[in-house]
Amino acid sequence: MQEQKFPVSQNNNLVDKVEKEKEIIALINSKGTFTSQITSENKNLLVANAELIAYIDCDTNELYKSQAKIEWLVTVEDSKKNFIYNIEKYHIYHLKVKEADIDNFLLIDVLERDIDNELLKKTLKECEQKAAIVIEEPDLGKFILDKGLKAFLSKIEWLDSKKQIDISLNIGENTRIKALEKVGAFFITLEKLVNNKKEWDKKLKIYAAENLVDLANELRKNLKGMFKFIKIWKWHFIQRIELIRLEINSNGEFVATFDDGKLFVGHKIVVNGNVNGELINSAIVENFNIEDYKKVELALSVNDEKNENVSNEAPTIDSDINDKDNTEKWVIKMVLENFK
């Protein structure tokens, strides 16, 4: 490629302080190539820019980790194509440049592409480990990669606009490129849940109640006072639990974690499912062993007693639960009245 000629103009910063040509090995940052307008009579000209993570001076072999920038002129038509040189993010290039200023180079030519330079590859890896990797989805919000957990984390509104639940996309990767390659499928699963969140919330709670209400009643036998005699019905169970976290796994699988509403002495309720076919696979109480609680009598706190009394109100979940809700509601109320 021929050397590019830069027009001389008092108003054009590209030609100020131009010094001798030199060669550098340059690592391009995450922005890739972008353009800005210049003060020039020729409105058809733009300045193409690419910022560097680091570069090596070929004369001295010295590594410079600085926010240096390379610039070159393009026409408006060129900017719609590949900016002439087609400089891409995270690639390593052997460049011929002129020094225009401190950390500012005028690009003359691209001598080699995709250079295999171990020092700059190591620098890129270090930057990836330090830099935050953020994805913003218009309908789902901002997700930040936790490299230790190998998951994108966020918070979203669920059924209550005043409360948010934790979201974890468990992609199993902690590098930028691999993480971004895999995350799309996880967003598809999350969108299926969010787009039908009322139905999913109801379905998950019903499943948890049907599978765990007997265990809750077994635990209740160890309560102190009158509450040990009051049965927990399914609708009561459903009213008490609340979704607090969704973990999205591969192949449409997810894990929904619920606050237990003190039904299991603070142990979380975990329900596993899959959006493909709308399957729910299992429901357990996290780190819970009923035998541990058969040895002691449990006391309800004042707040827990209030929750028990509030539960006498009519259920809000509809007839998908095959409880005798009207009868049961009044049975509980009568038992409470007898103990006053």
N, C-alpha and C positions, 0 to 999 in steps of 0.2 A: 504494500500500500504506500502511495506517495505521501511525502511530508505535507501536512496541512498548513496552509498560509493563513496567518491571522491579520486582519486589517488593522492598520495603525490609526488610532483615534484618541484624542485627548480624553474623551468620555468613556473609553472602553478599558476597563481594568485588566482585561486579559493581556494587554500588550505592555503594561507597566512593569518595569524591573525584570524583563526577560533576560535570563542568563544562559550559560552554555547548556548544551544538551547533555543528558545523562540517561542511564538505564537503571530501572528499578524492577524488583519482583514485588507485585502488589496483591494484597488480599482485600477484596471488595466487601463492604459491610452489607447489612440487611436491606438497605434501601435500593440497591442496584443503581440503575441510571435514572436520573430525572432532569428536567429542564427548567431554565429560568430565562426571562427576557433580559436583553442587554440594551444599554442606551446607544442606539445607533440609528442612522438614517435609513438603514436597510431593515425594514420591519419583518423581512422574511427570515432573518437570522435569529437563532436562539443559542443559549449556552447550555450544552449538555454537561452534567456533573455526575461524578461517582465518588462517594466517600470511602476511605480505606480504614480497615481495622488495624493494619500494620503494613510495613513494606521493608524490603531489604535493599540497601544501596549496593549496586553491583560492583562499584569501584572499591568499596571498603568492606563489603560483606557484613555490614553492621545492620542490626535489626532495630527499626524504629516503631514503637507502639504509640501512635499518635493519630488524631483525627484529621489526617491529611486528606486533601481533595485533589482530584484530577478534573480538568475541564477541557472541552473542545467545542468548536462551533459546528452547528448543524442548521440546516434549513428547516422550516416548518414541515415540509414534506418528509424530510429525513426523520423528524421526531415521531412521525406517525408510523414509521417502519421499525428500524432497529438502531436508530441513533448513530449510524455509520459503523461504529466499532462493536456494537452489540455486547457491551460490558454487562455481566450478570452478577447478581449477589452471591457471595460466598465462593466465588471462583478466584483462582490465582492466575495472574497474567504477568508476562515479561513485557515491559513497556519501555518505549523511548519517550522521554519527556523533556520539558524545559522548566526550570524553576522560575515561577513568577513571583513568589513571595514565600515566607515561612509556611511550610506545610501546604503549599498551594502549587500544583504542577499543571503545565499545559501539556496535554496529550498530543504527541506527534505521530506515534504509530504503535500498533500492537504487534510485537515481534513473535510471541508465542502464547498459546492459550492452554489453560488447565495444566499448569506447571505442577510437577510432583515435588513440592518443597516441604520437607519434614518439619522445619522450624515454623513455617507459617501454618501448617496443618495443626501443629501442637498449639499454636496461638489461637486458632479458630476453636479448637476443643475447649481450651481454657475459657474463652469468651462464652461459649454455649453453656458451660457449667455455671457461670456467674449470672448471665443475662436472664431476665424473666421472659418466659414465653407466654404470650397472651393471645387468646382468640376471642373475638367479640361476635356473637351471633345476634342478629336483629331482634329475634323473638325470645331469645333465651338469656341474653346478657353476656357478661364478661367472664371468661374462664382463664385461670392462671395455672400453669403446669407446676406441680410440686414434684421436683426431681427425686426427692427421697421416696415419696409414695408412688412415683411413676403414674401420676393421675392428674387430670385437669380438675380443679376445684372451683366451686362457685356457690351462690345462694340464689334461690328463686322463690317467688310467691307460689303458694299452693292454693288451698281453698280460702284461707283467711288473708286478705290483702295487708293486714297489719303484722303478719308473721311470715317468716321465710324458713325454708328448709334447706339443709345442706345437700349439695350435689357433688358426686365424685364420679368422673369418667375414668375408669380403671384401665388405661390403655396399655400399661406394662412397659412403657418406654420413657426414657428421660432425656433423649437428645432431640433437638429441634426438628430435624428432617423426618426421622422415623415417627415422632409424635404426631406431626402434622399429617403424615401419610395415613395414619391409622384412625385419627379421631373422628373422621366423617361418619363412619358406621355407628359410632357411639352416640353421636348427635341424632341420628335417625331413630334410635331406640328411645332416647329421651323425649324427642318430639312426639312420638306415639303416646307416651305416657302423659305428657303435658296437655296435648290436644284433647285428651279424653280423661282429664284428671278427676272429675267428679265420679265417673263410672269406675275408674281404677281404684280410687280411694274407698269407695263403697265395697267393691269386690274384695279388696285386700282385707278390709276390716271384718267383713262377714266370714271370710276364710279363717282368719285368726281366731274369731269368736267360736266358730264351729269346732276348731281343733284344740283350743286351749281353755275354754270355759270350765271344763271339768277339773283341770289342773288348778285353776283359780279357786274353785270351790273347795278343793282338797286343802289348799293352803289356808283358806278362810277358817277352817275348823280350829286353827291354832290361834285365832284372834282372841283377845281378852274381851270380856263383856258381851253385850247382846248381839254384836255384829256376827259372831260365829254361827248364829242360828239363821241368818238371812242369806238365802241363796242368791248367787249372781246369775242373772239371766243373760241371754245372748245380747239382747238390745242394750242392757246395762253395760256389758263388756264393751260394746261398740262405741257407746257414748264416752267412755272413759279414755280410750286410747287415741293417740294423735300422731300422725306421721311427722317425723323430724329429719329423716335423711333418706336419700335415694342414691344407691351405688349402681352405676351402669357397667356391666361387663360385656364380653364379646358375645356374638351370635344372638343378640336380642335379649340376653339374660339380665336380670336386675335383682337387687336386694333392697327391700323396703324396711326401714327400722322405725318402730313406733315407741313413743313414750308410753309406759304401761299404766299411767294414771294411778299408780300405787297398788295395782292389782297383784303385782308380783314383787312387792317391797322395793320398787325402783329398778328392777331388772328390765332391760329393753326387750321388746317383742320384735322378732326378725322374721320376715316373710320373703321367700324366694319365688321368683316368677320369670316368665318369658313372654315378651310381647308378640312373638311369632306364634300365632294360634291362641293368644291370650291365655296362656297357661299359668297356673299357680302351683308350685311344686311342694312347698313345705312351709310350716310355721313352727317356730321354737321360741322359748324364752332364753335369752342370752345368759350364759354362765349361771344357770339356775338348776339346783337340785332340791327337790321337795324334801328329801330325807334330812337335809341340813336344818329345815324349819320345823320338823316334827319334834325336835328335842326341846324347843323353847316356845313360850307363849308370846305372841306379838301384840303390841299395843298400837292402836291407831292414834295419830296426832289429831289435834283440834281441826286442822285443815282437812284431813282425811275424813273425819266425821261429818264435816260440812258437805264434802263431796258425796258421801253416802246419802245424806238427806236430800241433796239436790237431785240425785238419781231417781227419786220418786216421781219426777215430772214425766209426762208422756214421752215415749221414744220418738226420735226424729228420723230414724232409719225405717224405710217402708217394709212392706210385707214379704220381702225376699227372705226374711228370717222367720222360720216356722215356730216362733214362740207364741204362747197364749198371752200376748202382751197386755191386753186390757185386764184380764183376771190377775195376772202376776203383779201388775202395778199396785192393785188394791190389796193384794195379800201382803206385800211388803209394807204398805202403809199401815195396815192393821197391826202387824207385828210390832212396828215401831211405836204405835200408839199404846200398845199394851205394856211396853217397857218404860214408858214415861212415868 
